[in-house]
Structure formats: structure tokens, C-alpha cells
Amino acid sequence: MFDLSRFSLQGKMTIITGGGRGIGKGIAEGCADAGATMVMTLSGAAGKARHQHGRP
């Protein structure tokens, strides 16, 4: 989607709230692409479904 070759989060940790959909999901995907270690919180149905299926 975007050229992240000059943007690196290697060795950094990000905390993302609402990473299950919308803008939060886009930010989470961008941070992952940039190499960040992530901690995400999900709420509602998306969070429950992912937790029950063992997916982060």
C-alpha cells in the first residue's frame, strides 16, 4: 500500500487499541509491516471471535 522502506519500527513496541477493524486495523497492519512488536486490544464481536480462535 505505502512505501515503508524508510520507516522502520524494528526493536520498537506499539500498543494499539481498537486494532480489529477500521483505522485501528490499518495502523496495526502498517506497524506490523514496519517490523514493530505489537500489543493490541480488541473489543466487541471481533475481539471475542479472535480470542476464542486463538488468533492475536
CYANA upper distance limits for C-alpha pairs under 8 A (distance plus 0.5 A):
  4 LEU  CA      8 SER  CA      7.76
  4 LEU  CA     33 ASP  CA      8.28
  4 LEU  CA     34 ALA  CA      7.04
  7 PHE  CA     34 ALA  CA      7.00
  8 SER  CA     34 ALA  CA      5.51
  8 SER  CA     35 GLY  CA      6.97
  8 SER  CA     36 ALA  CA      8.42
  9 LEU  CA     13 MET  CA      8.27
  9 LEU  CA     31 CYS  CA      7.55
  9 LEU  CA     34 ALA  CA      5.80
  9 LEU  CA     35 GLY  CA      5.69
  9 LEU  CA     36 ALA  CA      5.32
 10 GLN  CA     34 ALA  CA      7.43
 10 GLN  CA     35 GLY  CA      5.28
 10 GLN  CA     36 ALA  CA      5.92
 10 GLN  CA     37 THR  CA      8.32
 11 GLY  CA     35 GLY  CA      8.16
 11 GLY  CA     36 ALA  CA      7.10
 11 GLY  CA     37 THR  CA      7.79
 12 LYS  CA     36 ALA  CA      5.90
 12 LYS  CA     37 THR  CA      6.75
 13 MET  CA     36 ALA  CA      6.12
 13 MET  CA     37 THR  CA      5.19
 13 MET  CA     38 MET  CA      6.09
 13 MET  CA     39 VAL  CA      8.04
 14 THR  CA     31 CYS  CA      8.03
 14 THR  CA     36 ALA  CA      6.98
 14 THR  CA     37 THR  CA      6.78
 14 THR  CA     38 MET  CA      5.38
 14 THR  CA     39 VAL  CA      6.74
 15 ILE  CA     38 MET  CA      6.43
 15 ILE  CA     39 VAL  CA      5.31
 15 ILE  CA     40 MET  CA      6.37
 16 ILE  CA     24 GLY  CA      7.46
 16 ILE  CA     27 ILE  CA      8.41
 16 ILE  CA     28 ALA  CA      7.19
 16 ILE  CA     38 MET  CA      7.77
 16 ILE  CA     39 VAL  CA      6.71
 16 ILE  CA     40 MET  CA      5.25
 16 ILE  CA     41 THR  CA      6.94
 17 THR  CA     24 GLY  CA      7.28
 17 THR  CA     40 MET  CA      6.22
 17 THR  CA     41 THR  CA      5.33
 17 THR  CA     42 LEU  CA      7.15
 18 GLY  CA     24 GLY  CA      5.75
 18 GLY  CA     25 LYS  CA      7.73
 18 GLY  CA     40 MET  CA      7.81
 18 GLY  CA     41 THR  CA      6.30
 18 GLY  CA     42 LEU  CA      5.64
 18 GLY  CA     43 SER  CA      7.20
 19 GLY  CA     23 ILE  CA      8.20
 19 GLY  CA     24 GLY  CA      4.73
 19 GLY  CA     25 LYS  CA      4.83
 19 GLY  CA     26 GLY  CA      8.23
 19 GLY  CA     27 ILE  CA      8.00
 19 GLY  CA     28 ALA  CA      6.48
 19 GLY  CA     40 MET  CA      6.55
 19 GLY  CA     41 THR  CA      6.91
 19 GLY  CA     42 LEU  CA      6.47
 20 GLY  CA     24 GLY  CA      7.17
 20 GLY  CA     25 LYS  CA      5.80
 20 GLY  CA     41 THR  CA      8.44
 20 GLY  CA     42 LEU  CA      6.09
 20 GLY  CA     43 SER  CA      8.19
 20 GLY  CA     46 ALA  CA      6.59
 20 GLY  CA     47 GLY  CA      7.23
 21 ARG  CA     25 LYS  CA      5.16
 21 ARG  CA     26 GLY  CA      8.10
 21 ARG  CA     46 ALA  CA      8.45
 22 GLY  CA     26 GLY  CA      7.00
 23 ILE  CA     27 ILE  CA      6.68
 24 GLY  CA     28 ALA  CA      6.58
 25 LYS  CA     29 GLU  CA      6.64
 26 GLY  CA     30 GLY  CA      6.68
 27 ILE  CA     31 CYS  CA      6.61
 28 ALA  CA     32 ALA  CA      6.63
 28 ALA  CA     38 MET  CA      8.30
 29 GLU  CA     33 ASP  CA      6.61
 30 GLY  CA     34 ALA  CA      6.70
 31 CYS  CA     35 GLY  CA      6.92
 31 CYS  CA     36 ALA  CA      5.99
 31 CYS  CA     38 MET  CA      8.27
 32 ALA  CA     36 ALA  CA      5.81
 32 ALA  CA     37 THR  CA      7.67
 32 ALA  CA     38 MET  CA      7.84
 40 MET  CA     56 PRO  CA      8.32
 41 THR  CA     47 GLY  CA      8.13
 42 LEU  CA     46 ALA  CA      7.28
 42 LEU  CA     47 GLY  CA      4.85
 42 LEU  CA     48 LYS  CA      8.33
 43 SER  CA     47 GLY  CA      5.27
 43 SER  CA     48 LYS  CA      7.63
 44 GLY  CA     48 LYS  CA      6.89
 45 ALA  CA     49 ALA  CA      6.53
 46 ALA  CA     50 ARG  CA      6.74
 47 GLY  CA     51 HIS  CA      6.56
 48 LYS  CA     52 GLN  CA      6.57
 49 ALA  CA     53 HIS  CA      6.76
 50 ARG  CA     54 GLY  CA      6.59
 50 ARG  CA     55 ARG  CA      5.53
 50 ARG  CA     56 PRO  CA      7.02
 51 HIS  CA     55 ARG  CA      6.53
 51 HIS  CA     56 PRO  CA      7.49
